[in-house]
Amino acid sequence: MPSYSEFVRFLHKHPKLQWLLLLVIIAYLLIPVDFWPEALFGPLGLADDGVVLSLLVSTWLHLKKLNKQSKLKQTDS
């Protein structure tokens, strides 16, 4: 199974997949169907939303860093 860093590098090479992942995550957060529904699990039901949101932020930050590094390499050449 690929590591998270490999996954982010793969996304960096495929910009259309970046948008697809973003849309899927936003849809998951907005659609009322959850793996752990809040109605059954109370505040614990927000845990899956928190995990998905942290995945979104973390992936965005890694991609931002990779994009910045790519731009620096291009300007050095």
C-alpha positions as CSV (number, residue, x, y, z in Angstrom):
1,M,0.0,0.0,0.0
2,P,1.4,3.4,-1.0
3,S,2.4,5.8,1.8
4,Y,0.6,9.1,2.2
5,S,3.6,11.0,0.8
6,E,3.4,8.8,-2.4
7,F,-0.3,9.5,-2.6
8,V,0.3,13.3,-2.4
9,R,3.1,13.1,-5.0
10,F,0.7,11.2,-7.3
11,L,-1.9,13.9,-6.9
12,H,0.7,16.5,-7.6
13,K,1.4,14.9,-11.0
14,H,-2.4,14.7,-11.8
15,P,-4.1,18.1,-11.2
16,K,-7.5,16.8,-12.3
17,L,-7.5,14.2,-9.6
18,Q,-6.7,17.0,-7.1
19,W,-10.0,18.6,-8.0
20,L,-11.8,15.3,-8.0
21,L,-10.6,14.5,-4.4
22,L,-11.5,18.0,-3.3
23,L,-15.1,17.6,-4.7
24,V,-15.5,14.2,-3.2
25,I,-14.4,15.4,0.3
26,I,-16.7,18.5,0.1
27,A,-19.6,16.3,-1.0
28,Y,-18.9,13.9,1.9
29,L,-18.9,16.7,4.4
30,L,-22.1,18.2,3.0
31,I,-24.2,15.0,2.3
32,P,-26.0,14.0,5.4
33,V,-25.0,10.3,5.1
34,D,-22.1,9.4,7.3
35,F,-20.1,6.3,8.3
36,W,-20.8,7.3,12.0
37,P,-24.1,9.2,12.1
38,E,-24.3,11.9,14.7
39,A,-27.9,10.9,15.6
40,L,-26.7,7.5,16.8
41,F,-23.2,8.3,18.2
42,G,-23.7,11.9,19.3
43,P,-20.5,14.0,19.3
44,L,-18.5,10.8,18.4
45,G,-20.4,10.9,15.1
46,L,-18.4,14.0,14.2
47,A,-15.1,12.0,14.3
48,D,-15.4,10.8,10.8
49,D,-16.1,14.3,9.5
50,G,-13.0,15.5,11.5
51,V,-10.8,12.8,9.9
52,V,-12.0,13.7,6.4
53,L,-11.5,17.4,7.1
54,S,-8.0,16.9,8.4
55,L,-7.3,14.8,5.3
56,L,-8.4,17.7,3.2
57,V,-6.3,20.3,5.0
58,S,-3.2,18.1,5.2
59,T,-3.4,17.1,1.5
60,W,-3.9,20.7,0.5
61,L,-0.9,21.8,2.6
62,H,1.3,19.1,1.1
63,L,0.3,19.9,-2.5
64,K,0.9,23.6,-1.8
65,K,4.4,22.8,-0.6
66,L,5.1,20.6,-3.7
67,N,3.8,23.3,-6.0
68,K,6.0,25.9,-4.4
69,Q,9.1,23.5,-4.7
70,S,8.2,22.9,-8.4
71,K,8.1,26.6,-9.1
72,L,11.4,27.2,-7.3
73,K,13.0,24.5,-9.4
74,Q,11.6,26.0,-12.6
75,T,12.9,29.5,-11.8
76,D,16.4,28.1,-10.9
77,S,16.6,26.4,-14.4
